[in-house]
Amino acid sequence: MKHLIFLLLALSQQLWAANNNVIDIKKLENQRAFIGQINQCMNPNQLDEFIKKAIQNTSDQEKRSKYAGVLEELIKYNPSCFIASINKLDNKNCKQVEASYIYEPHFYPREDLKTSLRQTKDFSKSCLAS
């Protein structure tokens, strides 16, 4: 009987450890995806195209939410990258991004986004500063 209890305890420990590994792998995959989102400056042309598509999809709420998720993460955690890409836009498109994704955010408070942007050294030269 003692051997059976010991065997069951050992087996349950292994199963519990295996479940933790699955969670850790998923957590690592999510972290990797997150880092990929906020490190959009690795490919500036791709980010520029992404922002152009975000501008085109401001009227579709579902698509706008998807773009907002990436843009808000980028503003929050890599604002200088966002500023560098926004500065390539003409003033009209810059203001549209500002109105749609900064003044009306989906996931972060507006002031948090503005604070992140203001902390970059290039903010004062950007179209968002006016």
Chimera marker file (.cmm) of the C-alpha trace (Angstrom):
<marker_set name="trace">
<marker id="1" x="0.000" y="0.000" z="0.000" r="1" g="1" b="0" radius="0.5"/>
<marker id="2" x="2.846" y="2.404" z="0.837" r="1" g="1" b="0" radius="0.5"/>
<marker id="3" x="4.438" y="1.675" z="-2.518" r="1" g="1" b="0" radius="0.5"/>
<marker id="4" x="1.192" y="2.450" z="-4.324" r="1" g="1" b="0" radius="0.5"/>
<marker id="5" x="0.804" y="5.770" z="-2.526" r="1" g="1" b="0" radius="0.5"/>
<marker id="6" x="4.434" y="6.642" z="-3.242" r="1" g="1" b="0" radius="0.5"/>
<marker id="7" x="3.981" y="5.721" z="-6.913" r="1" g="1" b="0" radius="0.5"/>
<marker id="8" x="0.814" y="7.844" z="-7.193" r="1" g="1" b="0" radius="0.5"/>
<marker id="9" x="2.531" y="10.804" z="-5.526" r="1" g="1" b="0" radius="0.5"/>
<marker id="10" x="5.526" y="10.518" z="-7.840" r="1" g="1" b="0" radius="0.5"/>
<marker id="11" x="3.272" y="10.286" z="-10.887" r="1" g="1" b="0" radius="0.5"/>
<marker id="12" x="1.195" y="13.296" z="-9.829" r="1" g="1" b="0" radius="0.5"/>
<marker id="13" x="4.401" y="15.336" z="-9.295" r="1" g="1" b="0" radius="0.5"/>
<marker id="14" x="5.570" y="14.528" z="-12.832" r="1" g="1" b="0" radius="0.5"/>
<marker id="15" x="2.202" y="15.425" z="-14.317" r="1" g="1" b="0" radius="0.5"/>
<marker id="16" x="2.140" y="18.691" z="-12.381" r="1" g="1" b="0" radius="0.5"/>
<marker id="17" x="5.682" y="19.512" z="-13.570" r="1" g="1" b="0" radius="0.5"/>
<marker id="18" x="4.711" y="18.710" z="-17.177" r="1" g="1" b="0" radius="0.5"/>
<marker id="19" x="1.732" y="21.065" z="-16.952" r="1" g="1" b="0" radius="0.5"/>
<marker id="20" x="3.982" y="23.854" z="-15.673" r="1" g="1" b="0" radius="0.5"/>
<marker id="21" x="6.302" y="23.400" z="-18.673" r="1" g="1" b="0" radius="0.5"/>
<marker id="22" x="3.387" y="23.823" z="-21.076" r="1" g="1" b="0" radius="0.5"/>
<marker id="23" x="2.363" y="27.045" z="-19.340" r="1" g="1" b="0" radius="0.5"/>
<marker id="24" x="5.937" y="28.324" z="-19.381" r="1" g="1" b="0" radius="0.5"/>
<marker id="25" x="6.283" y="27.613" z="-23.111" r="1" g="1" b="0" radius="0.5"/>
<marker id="26" x="3.036" y="29.440" z="-23.842" r="1" g="1" b="0" radius="0.5"/>
<marker id="27" x="4.152" y="32.319" z="-21.653" r="1" g="1" b="0" radius="0.5"/>
<marker id="28" x="7.464" y="32.509" z="-23.521" r="1" g="1" b="0" radius="0.5"/>
<marker id="29" x="5.697" y="32.439" z="-26.889" r="1" g="1" b="0" radius="0.5"/>
<marker id="30" x="3.432" y="35.293" z="-25.772" r="1" g="1" b="0" radius="0.5"/>
<marker id="31" x="6.409" y="37.288" z="-24.531" r="1" g="1" b="0" radius="0.5"/>
<marker id="32" x="8.205" y="36.730" z="-27.834" r="1" g="1" b="0" radius="0.5"/>
<marker id="33" x="5.178" y="37.935" z="-29.791" r="1" g="1" b="0" radius="0.5"/>
<marker id="34" x="4.931" y="40.991" z="-27.540" r="1" g="1" b="0" radius="0.5"/>
<marker id="35" x="8.598" y="41.852" z="-28.017" r="1" g="1" b="0" radius="0.5"/>
<marker id="36" x="8.144" y="41.456" z="-31.764" r="1" g="1" b="0" radius="0.5"/>
<marker id="37" x="5.274" y="43.923" z="-31.682" r="1" g="1" b="0" radius="0.5"/>
<marker id="38" x="7.129" y="46.606" z="-29.787" r="1" g="1" b="0" radius="0.5"/>
<marker id="39" x="10.341" y="46.128" z="-31.738" r="1" g="1" b="0" radius="0.5"/>
<marker id="40" x="8.859" y="47.210" z="-35.040" r="1" g="1" b="0" radius="0.5"/>
<marker id="41" x="11.877" y="49.438" z="-35.736" r="1" g="1" b="0" radius="0.5"/>
<marker id="42" x="13.811" y="46.384" z="-36.847" r="1" g="1" b="0" radius="0.5"/>
<marker id="43" x="12.001" y="46.857" z="-40.161" r="1" g="1" b="0" radius="0.5"/>
<marker id="44" x="11.012" y="50.540" z="-40.559" r="1" g="1" b="0" radius="0.5"/>
<marker id="45" x="9.440" y="50.025" z="-43.988" r="1" g="1" b="0" radius="0.5"/>
<marker id="46" x="7.124" y="47.387" z="-42.580" r="1" g="1" b="0" radius="0.5"/>
<marker id="47" x="6.140" y="49.707" z="-39.737" r="1" g="1" b="0" radius="0.5"/>
<marker id="48" x="5.483" y="52.552" z="-42.188" r="1" g="1" b="0" radius="0.5"/>
<marker id="49" x="3.166" y="50.286" z="-44.187" r="1" g="1" b="0" radius="0.5"/>
<marker id="50" x="1.456" y="49.135" z="-41.005" r="1" g="1" b="0" radius="0.5"/>
<marker id="51" x="0.745" y="52.737" z="-39.994" r="1" g="1" b="0" radius="0.5"/>
<marker id="52" x="-0.591" y="53.558" z="-43.465" r="1" g="1" b="0" radius="0.5"/>
<marker id="53" x="-2.967" y="50.594" z="-43.210" r="1" g="1" b="0" radius="0.5"/>
<marker id="54" x="-3.978" y="51.729" z="-39.729" r="1" g="1" b="0" radius="0.5"/>
<marker id="55" x="-4.879" y="55.137" z="-41.168" r="1" g="1" b="0" radius="0.5"/>
<marker id="56" x="-6.955" y="53.525" z="-43.908" r="1" g="1" b="0" radius="0.5"/>
<marker id="57" x="-8.890" y="51.393" z="-41.412" r="1" g="1" b="0" radius="0.5"/>
<marker id="58" x="-9.966" y="53.979" z="-38.863" r="1" g="1" b="0" radius="0.5"/>
<marker id="59" x="-13.663" y="53.645" z="-39.768" r="1" g="1" b="0" radius="0.5"/>
<marker id="60" x="-13.818" y="49.850" z="-39.264" r="1" g="1" b="0" radius="0.5"/>
<marker id="61" x="-13.964" y="49.402" z="-35.471" r="1" g="1" b="0" radius="0.5"/>
<marker id="62" x="-12.812" y="45.768" z="-35.465" r="1" g="1" b="0" radius="0.5"/>
<marker id="63" x="-9.777" y="46.459" z="-37.645" r="1" g="1" b="0" radius="0.5"/>
<marker id="64" x="-9.082" y="49.683" z="-35.793" r="1" g="1" b="0" radius="0.5"/>
<marker id="65" x="-8.943" y="47.769" z="-32.505" r="1" g="1" b="0" radius="0.5"/>
<marker id="66" x="-6.361" y="45.371" z="-33.919" r="1" g="1" b="0" radius="0.5"/>
<marker id="67" x="-4.189" y="48.226" z="-35.172" r="1" g="1" b="0" radius="0.5"/>
<marker id="68" x="-4.683" y="50.105" z="-31.910" r="1" g="1" b="0" radius="0.5"/>
<marker id="69" x="-3.348" y="47.165" z="-29.914" r="1" g="1" b="0" radius="0.5"/>
<marker id="70" x="-0.034" y="47.177" z="-31.753" r="1" g="1" b="0" radius="0.5"/>
<marker id="71" x="0.268" y="50.959" z="-32.011" r="1" g="1" b="0" radius="0.5"/>
<marker id="72" x="-0.504" y="51.538" z="-28.336" r="1" g="1" b="0" radius="0.5"/>
<marker id="73" x="2.043" y="48.923" z="-27.271" r="1" g="1" b="0" radius="0.5"/>
<marker id="74" x="4.568" y="50.571" z="-29.559" r="1" g="1" b="0" radius="0.5"/>
<marker id="75" x="3.813" y="54.038" z="-28.164" r="1" g="1" b="0" radius="0.5"/>
<marker id="76" x="3.961" y="52.781" z="-24.597" r="1" g="1" b="0" radius="0.5"/>
<marker id="77" x="7.124" y="50.696" z="-24.819" r="1" g="1" b="0" radius="0.5"/>
<marker id="78" x="9.039" y="52.043" z="-27.826" r="1" g="1" b="0" radius="0.5"/>
<marker id="79" x="7.854" y="55.631" z="-28.368" r="1" g="1" b="0" radius="0.5"/>
<marker id="80" x="10.958" y="56.801" z="-30.237" r="1" g="1" b="0" radius="0.5"/>
<marker id="81" x="10.311" y="54.151" z="-32.893" r="1" g="1" b="0" radius="0.5"/>
<marker id="82" x="6.726" y="55.353" z="-33.235" r="1" g="1" b="0" radius="0.5"/>
<marker id="83" x="7.841" y="58.998" z="-33.498" r="1" g="1" b="0" radius="0.5"/>
<marker id="84" x="10.416" y="58.120" z="-36.172" r="1" g="1" b="0" radius="0.5"/>
<marker id="85" x="7.753" y="56.485" z="-38.304" r="1" g="1" b="0" radius="0.5"/>
<marker id="86" x="5.090" y="59.141" z="-37.701" r="1" g="1" b="0" radius="0.5"/>
<marker id="87" x="7.514" y="61.876" z="-38.768" r="1" g="1" b="0" radius="0.5"/>
<marker id="88" x="7.549" y="60.370" z="-42.259" r="1" g="1" b="0" radius="0.5"/>
<marker id="89" x="3.823" y="61.099" z="-42.684" r="1" g="1" b="0" radius="0.5"/>
<marker id="90" x="2.336" y="64.295" z="-44.019" r="1" g="1" b="0" radius="0.5"/>
<marker id="91" x="0.629" y="66.530" z="-41.469" r="1" g="1" b="0" radius="0.5"/>
<marker id="92" x="-2.903" y="65.389" z="-42.370" r="1" g="1" b="0" radius="0.5"/>
<marker id="93" x="-2.126" y="61.688" z="-41.858" r="1" g="1" b="0" radius="0.5"/>
<marker id="94" x="-0.160" y="62.431" z="-38.702" r="1" g="1" b="0" radius="0.5"/>
<marker id="95" x="-3.149" y="64.247" z="-37.242" r="1" g="1" b="0" radius="0.5"/>
<marker id="96" x="-5.395" y="61.348" z="-38.232" r="1" g="1" b="0" radius="0.5"/>
<marker id="97" x="-3.186" y="58.890" z="-36.341" r="1" g="1" b="0" radius="0.5"/>
<marker id="98" x="-3.169" y="61.241" z="-33.384" r="1" g="1" b="0" radius="0.5"/>
<marker id="99" x="-6.954" y="61.601" z="-33.387" r="1" g="1" b="0" radius="0.5"/>
<marker id="100" x="-7.729" y="57.922" z="-33.950" r="1" g="1" b="0" radius="0.5"/>
<marker id="101" x="-5.082" y="56.141" z="-31.938" r="1" g="1" b="0" radius="0.5"/>
<marker id="102" x="-3.755" y="58.579" z="-29.314" r="1" g="1" b="0" radius="0.5"/>
<marker id="103" x="-6.748" y="60.760" z="-28.404" r="1" g="1" b="0" radius="0.5"/>
<marker id="104" x="-9.111" y="57.760" z="-28.605" r="1" g="1" b="0" radius="0.5"/>
<marker id="105" x="-7.044" y="54.801" z="-27.374" r="1" g="1" b="0" radius="0.5"/>
<marker id="106" x="-8.482" y="51.323" z="-26.912" r="1" g="1" b="0" radius="0.5"/>
<marker id="107" x="-6.230" y="49.749" z="-24.307" r="1" g="1" b="0" radius="0.5"/>
<marker id="108" x="-4.126" y="52.321" z="-22.449" r="1" g="1" b="0" radius="0.5"/>
<marker id="109" x="-5.186" y="55.598" z="-20.853" r="1" g="1" b="0" radius="0.5"/>
<marker id="110" x="-4.612" y="58.572" z="-23.119" r="1" g="1" b="0" radius="0.5"/>
<marker id="111" x="-2.334" y="60.283" z="-20.607" r="1" g="1" b="0" radius="0.5"/>
<marker id="112" x="-0.074" y="57.226" z="-20.376" r="1" g="1" b="0" radius="0.5"/>
<marker id="113" x="0.421" y="57.289" z="-24.133" r="1" g="1" b="0" radius="0.5"/>
<marker id="114" x="1.058" y="61.035" z="-24.183" r="1" g="1" b="0" radius="0.5"/>
<marker id="115" x="3.546" y="60.741" z="-21.321" r="1" g="1" b="0" radius="0.5"/>
<marker id="116" x="5.468" y="58.024" z="-23.158" r="1" g="1" b="0" radius="0.5"/>
<marker id="117" x="5.619" y="60.132" z="-26.290" r="1" g="1" b="0" radius="0.5"/>
<marker id="118" x="6.710" y="63.281" z="-24.443" r="1" g="1" b="0" radius="0.5"/>
<marker id="119" x="9.647" y="61.438" z="-22.913" r="1" g="1" b="0" radius="0.5"/>
<marker id="120" x="11.324" y="60.909" z="-26.283" r="1" g="1" b="0" radius="0.5"/>
<marker id="121" x="13.929" y="63.427" z="-27.329" r="1" g="1" b="0" radius="0.5"/>
<marker id="122" x="12.411" y="63.862" z="-30.817" r="1" g="1" b="0" radius="0.5"/>
<marker id="123" x="8.851" y="64.519" z="-29.644" r="1" g="1" b="0" radius="0.5"/>
<marker id="124" x="9.212" y="68.306" z="-29.750" r="1" g="1" b="0" radius="0.5"/>
<marker id="125" x="10.175" y="68.089" z="-33.443" r="1" g="1" b="0" radius="0.5"/>
<marker id="126" x="7.342" y="65.748" z="-34.358" r="1" g="1" b="0" radius="0.5"/>
<marker id="127" x="3.985" y="66.537" z="-35.895" r="1" g="1" b="0" radius="0.5"/>
<marker id="128" x="2.406" y="65.374" z="-32.624" r="1" g="1" b="0" radius="0.5"/>
<marker id="129" x="3.974" y="68.197" z="-30.616" r="1" g="1" b="0" radius="0.5"/>
<marker id="130" x="1.756" y="70.922" z="-32.030" r="1" g="1" b="0" radius="0.5"/>
<link id1="1" id2="2" r="1" g="1" b="0" radius="0.2"/>
<link id1="2" id2="3" r="1" g="1" b="0" radius="0.2"/>
<link id1="3" id2="4" r="1" g="1" b="0" radius="0.2"/>
<link id1="4" id2="5" r="1" g="1" b="0" radius="0.2"/>
<link id1="5" id2="6" r="1" g="1" b="0" radius="0.2"/>
<link id1="6" id2="7" r="1" g="1" b="0" radius="0.2"/>
<link id1="7" id2="8" r="1" g="1" b="0" radius="0.2"/>
<link id1="8" id2="9" r="1" g="1" b="0" radius="0.2"/>
<link id1="9" id2="10" r="1" g="1" b="0" radius="0.2"/>
<link id1="10" id2="11" r="1" g="1" b="0" radius="0.2"/>
<link id1="11" id2="12" r="1" g="1" b="0" radius="0.2"/>
<link id1="12" id2="13" r="1" g="1" b="0" radius="0.2"/>
<link id1="13" id2="14" r="1" g="1" b="0" radius="0.2"/>
<link id1="14" id2="15" r="1" g="1" b="0" radius="0.2"/>
<link id1="15" id2="16" r="1" g="1" b="0" radius="0.2"/>
<link id1="16" id2="17" r="1" g="1" b="0" radius="0.2"/>
<link id1="17" id2="18" r="1" g="1" b="0" radius="0.2"/>
<link id1="18" id2="19" r="1" g="1" b="0" radius="0.2"/>
<link id1="19" id2="20" r="1" g="1" b="0" radius="0.2"/>
<link id1="20" id2="21" r="1" g="1" b="0" radius="0.2"/>
<link id1="21" id2="22" r="1" g="1" b="0" radius="0.2"/>
<link id1="22" id2="23" r="1" g="1" b="0" radius="0.2"/>
<link id1="23" id2="24" r="1" g="1" b="0" radius="0.2"/>
<link id1="24" id2="25" r="1" g="1" b="0" radius="0.2"/>
<link id1="25" id2="26" r="1" g="1" b="0" radius="0.2"/>
<link id1="26" id2="27" r="1" g="1" b="0" radius="0.2"/>
<link id1="27" id2="28" r="1" g="1" b="0" radius="0.2"/>
<link id1="28" id2="29" r="1" g="1" b="0" radius="0.2"/>
<link id1="29" id2="30" r="1" g="1" b="0" radius="0.2"/>
<link id1="30" id2="31" r="1" g="1" b="0" radius="0.2"/>
<link id1="31" id2="32" r="1" g="1" b="0" radius="0.2"/>
<link id1="32" id2="33" r="1" g="1" b="0" radius="0.2"/>
<link id1="33" id2="34" r="1" g="1" b="0" radius="0.2"/>
<link id1="34" id2="35" r="1" g="1" b="0" radius="0.2"/>
<link id1="35" id2="36" r="1" g="1" b="0" radius="0.2"/>
<link id1="36" id2="37" r="1" g="1" b="0" radius="0.2"/>
<link id1="37" id2="38" r="1" g="1" b="0" radius="0.2"/>
<link id1="38" id2="39" r="1" g="1" b="0" radius="0.2"/>
<link id1="39" id2="40" r="1" g="1" b="0" radius="0.2"/>
<link id1="40" id2="41" r="1" g="1" b="0" radius="0.2"/>
<link id1="41" id2="42" r="1" g="1" b="0" radius="0.2"/>
<link id1="42" id2="43" r="1" g="1" b="0" radius="0.2"/>
<link id1="43" id2="44" r="1" g="1" b="0" radius="0.2"/>
<link id1="44" id2="45" r="1" g="1" b="0" radius="0.2"/>
<link id1="45" id2="46" r="1" g="1" b="0" radius="0.2"/>
<link id1="46" id2="47" r="1" g="1" b="0" radius="0.2"/>
<link id1="47" id2="48" r="1" g="1" b="0" radius="0.2"/>
<link id1="48" id2="49" r="1" g="1" b="0" radius="0.2"/>
<link id1="49" id2="50" r="1" g="1" b="0" radius="0.2"/>
<link id1="50" id2="51" r="1" g="1" b="0" radius="0.2"/>
<link id1="51" id2="52" r="1" g="1" b="0" radius="0.2"/>
<link id1="52" id2="53" r="1" g="1" b="0" radius="0.2"/>
<link id1="53" id2="54" r="1" g="1" b="0" radius="0.2"/>
<link id1="54" id2="55" r="1" g="1" b="0" radius="0.2"/>
<link id1="55" id2="56" r="1" g="1" b="0" radius="0.2"/>
<link id1="56" id2="57" r="1" g="1" b="0" radius="0.2"/>
<link id1="57" id2="58" r="1" g="1" b="0" radius="0.2"/>
<link id1="58" id2="59" r="1" g="1" b="0" radius="0.2"/>
<link id1="59" id2="60" r="1" g="1" b="0" radius="0.2"/>
<link id1="60" id2="61" r="1" g="1" b="0" radius="0.2"/>
<link id1="61" id2="62" r="1" g="1" b="0" radius="0.2"/>
<link id1="62" id2="63" r="1" g="1" b="0" radius="0.2"/>
<link id1="63" id2="64" r="1" g="1" b="0" radius="0.2"/>
<link id1="64" id2="65" r="1" g="1" b="0" radius="0.2"/>
<link id1="65" id2="66" r="1" g="1" b="0" radius="0.2"/>
<link id1="66" id2="67" r="1" g="1" b="0" radius="0.2"/>
<link id1="67" id2="68" r="1" g="1" b="0" radius="0.2"/>
<link id1="68" id2="69" r="1" g="1" b="0" radius="0.2"/>
<link id1="69" id2="70" r="1" g="1" b="0" radius="0.2"/>
<link id1="70" id2="71" r="1" g="1" b="0" radius="0.2"/>
<link id1="71" id2="72" r="1" g="1" b="0" radius="0.2"/>
<link id1="72" id2="73" r="1" g="1" b="0" radius="0.2"/>
<link id1="73" id2="74" r="1" g="1" b="0" radius="0.2"/>
<link id1="74" id2="75" r="1" g="1" b="0" radius="0.2"/>
<link id1="75" id2="76" r="1" g="1" b="0" radius="0.2"/>
<link id1="76" id2="77" r="1" g="1" b="0" radius="0.2"/>
<link id1="77" id2="78" r="1" g="1" b="0" radius="0.2"/>
<link id1="78" id2="79" r="1" g="1" b="0" radius="0.2"/>
<link id1="79" id2="80" r="1" g="1" b="0" radius="0.2"/>
<link id1="80" id2="81" r="1" g="1" b="0" radius="0.2"/>
<link id1="81" id2="82" r="1" g="1" b="0" radius="0.2"/>
<link id1="82" id2="83" r="1" g="1" b="0" radius="0.2"/>
<link id1="83" id2="84" r="1" g="1" b="0" radius="0.2"/>
<link id1="84" id2="85" r="1" g="1" b="0" radius="0.2"/>
<link id1="85" id2="86" r="1" g="1" b="0" radius="0.2"/>
<link id1="86" id2="87" r="1" g="1" b="0" radius="0.2"/>
<link id1="87" id2="88" r="1" g="1" b="0" radius="0.2"/>
<link id1="88" id2="89" r="1" g="1" b="0" radius="0.2"/>
<link id1="89" id2="90" r="1" g="1" b="0" radius="0.2"/>
<link id1="90" id2="91" r="1" g="1" b="0" radius="0.2"/>
<link id1="91" id2="92" r="1" g="1" b="0" radius="0.2"/>
<link id1="92" id2="93" r="1" g="1" b="0" radius="0.2"/>
<link id1="93" id2="94" r="1" g="1" b="0" radius="0.2"/>
<link id1="94" id2="95" r="1" g="1" b="0" radius="0.2"/>
<link id1="95" id2="96" r="1" g="1" b="0" radius="0.2"/>
<link id1="96" id2="97" r="1" g="1" b="0" radius="0.2"/>
<link id1="97" id2="98" r="1" g="1" b="0" radius="0.2"/>
<link id1="98" id2="99" r="1" g="1" b="0" radius="0.2"/>
<link id1="99" id2="100" r="1" g="1" b="0" radius="0.2"/>
<link id1="100" id2="101" r="1" g="1" b="0" radius="0.2"/>
<link id1="101" id2="102" r="1" g="1" b="0" radius="0.2"/>
<link id1="102" id2="103" r="1" g="1" b="0" radius="0.2"/>
<link id1="103" id2="104" r="1" g="1" b="0" radius="0.2"/>
<link id1="104" id2="105" r="1" g="1" b="0" radius="0.2"/>
<link id1="105" id2="106" r="1" g="1" b="0" radius="0.2"/>
<link id1="106" id2="107" r="1" g="1" b="0" radius="0.2"/>
<link id1="107" id2="108" r="1" g="1" b="0" radius="0.2"/>
<link id1="108" id2="109" r="1" g="1" b="0" radius="0.2"/>
<link id1="109" id2="110" r="1" g="1" b="0" radius="0.2"/>
<link id1="110" id2="111" r="1" g="1" b="0" radius="0.2"/>
<link id1="111" id2="112" r="1" g="1" b="0" radius="0.2"/>
<link id1="112" id2="113" r="1" g="1" b="0" radius="0.2"/>
<link id1="113" id2="114" r="1" g="1" b="0" radius="0.2"/>
<link id1="114" id2="115" r="1" g="1" b="0" radius="0.2"/>
<link id1="115" id2="116" r="1" g="1" b="0" radius="0.2"/>
<link id1="116" id2="117" r="1" g="1" b="0" radius="0.2"/>
<link id1="117" id2="118" r="1" g="1" b="0" radius="0.2"/>
<link id1="118" id2="119" r="1" g="1" b="0" radius="0.2"/>
<link id1="119" id2="120" r="1" g="1" b="0" radius="0.2"/>
<link id1="120" id2="121" r="1" g="1" b="0" radius="0.2"/>
<link id1="121" id2="122" r="1" g="1" b="0" radius="0.2"/>
<link id1="122" id2="123" r="1" g="1" b="0" radius="0.2"/>
<link id1="123" id2="124" r="1" g="1" b="0" radius="0.2"/>
<link id1="124" id2="125" r="1" g="1" b="0" radius="0.2"/>
<link id1="125" id2="126" r="1" g="1" b="0" radius="0.2"/>
<link id1="126" id2="127" r="1" g="1" b="0" radius="0.2"/>
<link id1="127" id2="128" r="1" g="1" b="0" radius="0.2"/>
<link id1="128" id2="129" r="1" g="1" b="0" radius="0.2"/>
<link id1="129" id2="130" r="1" g="1" b="0" radius="0.2"/>
</marker_set>
